[in-house]
Amino acid sequence: MTALPRLRRTIVLAAAALTAALTFTACGSSDPDTDSDNSVSDAGYPVTVESAYGEVTLDKRPERILVMSPAYLDMLAELDLQPVAFATGAIPAEEFDSVYPWLAGTYDGRVAPELVTTEFKPDLEEIASYEPDLILGHSWSIPEDMYDMVSKIAPTYVGTDDGSTITEWTVDMKAVGDLTGRAEAVETALADFDAQVARYEERVTQLKGTTYNSVAVRENGYQFGSGGWLSLLGLEPAENQGSYTDAPLSFENMTDLSADVLLAAAWTDETRQRLEGDPRFPTLPATQNGTVIFSDLAMANAATFPAPGALVYLLDKAVPILEASTLNKTGQ
């Protein structure tokens, strides 16, 4: 299975205080991971994994996991594990489910939008208040200059999250499996995910090898972003597909969006009208193919924090559009 590029983080995680924290549980009282006999539950420990800032070692199975990125919340849900608390991003706690709909109903831990300060740094006091024995984050949510302070609270795994590899989310998930004693469960979850993706691929076989442009409509042009999750369906970035670090494509050069598929983040009526109202929009190949995919905030979040649940959510949104397209029916 082709893995997808990690997408640059556009939402900064925050955090929240809580005086009484919940202990994570595995689903099912007969699960050996929740057995009260430490000789069983701690089998295989100590365990050491590599992270962005070096090795992380756990001497026993963690019981209080604190999460600083929605991607890990997604991964834990796949493993039937619960965090004591998790950061929500720069959104109010009550709005979390609406912009991360694939995670709604999957968690019991505290929604904690104040685990980082107003300066978007980890709040050490708040983190410590949960008495975690494992912290999961990324290099953008736990910067290197604060890692030592955070890791003194509890062993801390940090994914590199630099966008330079195409397998990073699976690497992170396997590390989580090792740290929580769920390595076999991770392999099962990844195999199940691959099988799901294969079923989506079968629905859009004619699109394999076609190209995509991925952009967000900004005030000063079309800002390139990563639509790397489309690689799960066999699509490839167009030759002119830039990255988030590139200057936006000017509105005057709309026709440069000439890929077979267009993924367009236009989150407001105004920005969508800016795109669709351009008289050249109907002439774009993607428009004529019926392969324009409009991305809302929830889809952007799913792409920003890839993990099995998020990626299936994206494919659920995109595949029906691509399946019904002229391009999929006729090929090239």
N, C-alpha and C positions, 0 to 999 in steps of 0.2 A: 504494500500500500504506500502510495506516495504521501509523504508528510507535507504539511504546509508551512510556509514561512510564518514566523511570529510577526504579529502586527504591532506597530508602534503604539505605545500606550497614550491614549488621549484623555483619559480620565484619571485624576489623581486620588488615591485612596485616602480616606480620613478615618477617624476612630472615635469610640465613645466609652465613657466610664460606666462601671457596673460594680455594685458592692457584693452581689451574690452571683457567682458564676455557675454554669451548668457543666456537668461532666459529660464528655462525649460518650455515646454508646454505640455498639454495633447492633445491627438489627438481628433479633432472635436471641433468646436467653441461652440457647444451647450452643451458640457460637463459641469455639475455644478461645477466641480473642478476648472475650469478656469473662472468662473463667476466673474465679477468685483465687485459684491455686496458682501462685506466682511461678511455680516450677513448670507450669504449662504455658501460662500467658507470656512469660519472658523467655521462652525457648528461642534460641537463635541470637540472643543479645549477649554482649554488646554488638552494635552494628554501626558501620561507618560508611558514609556516602560523600561524594564530592559535590561541592556547591560553588557558587560564583566567587566566594571569598575563602575557599579552602575546605578542608574536611569538616564534617559534622558527625559527631559520635553520640549515640544514645546507649545508655547502659541497661535500660529496660524499656518495655513497651510504653509509649506515651498514653496518658489518660486524659490530658487537658491540652487540646490542640487549639492554638489561636491562629487565625488566618488573616493575612494582610492583602489578599488578592482574590477576587471572585473565581479565578481559574482554579484555585485550590479547593474552594467550596464545591465546585463542580466535580473535581476529582474525588474528594472525600465522599460525596454522594454516591458516586459510582462504586465505592468500596464499602458502602453501608456504614460509614463513620460520620460522626458529628463533631464540629468544633464547639468549644465553649463560647466563642464569640468570633465575629468576623467584621472587617472593615467593609464599608458599603461603596466607597467612591464619593465623589463630591455631590451627593444627592441626599436628601432627607431619608431617614430609615423607612418612613411610611411609603415612600415612592420606590423602594428597591425592587419589589416584585414586578412593578409595571415596566421597568426598563431592563430587568433581568428575568423575563418571564419563564425561561427554561429552568430557573432555580426555585421558582415559587413552589412551596410545599415540600422542598427537599431537605430543609434544615430545621433543627430545633434550637441551635445555639443563638446567643444574643446578637441581634443586628446592632452593630456598634459603629456608628458613623463618626466617632470622635477618638478613634485609636491613633489618629495623627492630629497634629496641631493645626491651627489656622495657617501656619507657614508650610503646611504639607510635609511635616516631618513626623516620624514615629513619636508618640507621646509615651515616654518611658514609664511614667507613673501609672497611666491608664493600662498599659500593657501588663505591668507588674500586678495590678489589682486583680487580674484574672488567675494569677498563680499558674501560668502555663508550664507544661513540661516539654512542649515543642511549639515553635513558631515557624510559620510558612510564609514566605514573601518573595518578592522579586527585587532586583537591583534598583528599580525605580521607586519601590515603596520602602526599602530599607537601604539607604545609601551607604556606601562603604565607610564614610567617616563616622557613621553611627552604629556600624555593625557590632563593634566590640561592646558597646553599652547595651545594645539589644540582646546580644548573645549571653551577657552576664545574667540576664533575667532567666533565660532558658536556652537550650540548644536551638539554633536558628538555621533553617535551610533557606538559602536564597538562590533562586534561579537567575541565570545571567540576563535573560530578557533583552539581549542587544540586537535582536533581529537578524543576526548574521548566519543562523543555521536554519535548516528546514525541519528539524526533528525536536526542537526544544521542548515543546509541551509534552511529548512522550517521554523525554528524558526526565523532566520534572515529575511526571506521574509515576515513573518507575522508581525514582528516588523516594517519593512519598510511600510507595508500596513497601520498599525496603525498611524505611524508618518506622512504619506502623505494623510491620510483620504481615503485610498483605501482598507480598510479591506475586504469589500465584493468582490472587484475585485480580491484580493489575493485568497480568497476561491474559486472563479470561476476558476482562473488560475491553482490552485493546483488540482482541480477536473478535469480540462481538461488534465493536465499532467498525472494524474493517469489513465485516460481513454486511453491516448496514450500508456502508458506503458503496460496496459492490452492487447492492440492489439499486441504489440511486444511479450509479454509472450505467446500469443496464437500460435505464429509461432515457438516457441521452447519449447513446452510442455515437451518433453522427457528430457530436460536438467535440469528440476527442481530437486534440491537436489544434483546435481553433484558438483564437486569441481573445484577450480581454483587456479593456481599459478600466481602471478603477479610479474614480475621482470624487472629491467633495466640492460642492458648489460654494465658493467663498465670495467675499465682497470684491476681491481683486482678481478673480479668475477661477479656473478649475485646478484645485490642489490635488496632485497625485497622492494616492494612498495605496495600501496593499490590499489586493483582492486575492491573496495567496491561497485562501481556502478553496477557491475555484479549481486549484490544481488537483483536488481530490476527485474531480470529475474529468480530469485529463486536459483541462484548459491550460493555456500558456500565456504569460504576459506579452502584450504587444511590444514590438521593438522600441516604440516611443514611450512605453509605460515608465514613468519616472517614479520617484519615491517621495516621501513626505518632506525630505530635506531639500528637494528641488524647488525652484521658483514655480509658482502656479502658471499653468497654461492660460494665456490671456483669452478673454471671451472672444476676441476677434479671430482666434485660431481654433474655434470649435471643431472645424472639419478635421483637425488632427486627431480627434477621437474617432479613429477609423477602424478600431478593432471589431471583431465579429460580435462580441458581447460587451455591453457597457454596464458597469456597476456604479451607480450614481447615488451618493449620499446627499440628499436634498431634504433636510429635516423640517422645513417650513413651507407653507404654501408659496411664500415669496421666492424662496430659492428654487423650488420646483418649477415655478412659472418662469424664472430666469432661464432655466434650461429648456423647458418645453416650448416656451414662447419665442425662442430664437427661430427665425424662418429657415435656418439651415438644419435644425434638429430632425425634421422628417427625412432629410437626405442621408443621415448617418447610416452606415451599414447595420448597426445594432437596431436602430428604429425600424428599418425595413425588414430585418430578420425577425422582429418581435422578441428581441433578446435584451431589452433594457430592463435592468433590475434596480428599482428604487429602494435604497437602504434607509430605514428609519433608525432612531437612536438605539432601539433594542438590538437590531441587526449589527449596528456599529459596535455595540458593547460585546456582542457574541464574537465578532471578528477580533476585537481587541483582546479578549480573554479566552483564547481557544482551549477547549477541553472537550471531552466527548459530548456532553449535553449541549454546549454552545454550538458545536459544529453541526450536530444533527438538526438543531433549530435553524441554522442558516440553510442547510440543504433542504429542509422542509419548505422554506420560503422560496428558494431559488429554482429548485428542480421542476415544479409544475410549470413555471414560466418558460424555462428552457425546453422542456419536453414538448410543449405545445407550439414551439416556434417553427417557422418555415425552415430554418437552418437545420433543425433536428429531423424534419420530415424529408428533406430533399438531399441533405449532405452538401458538400461543396462541389 
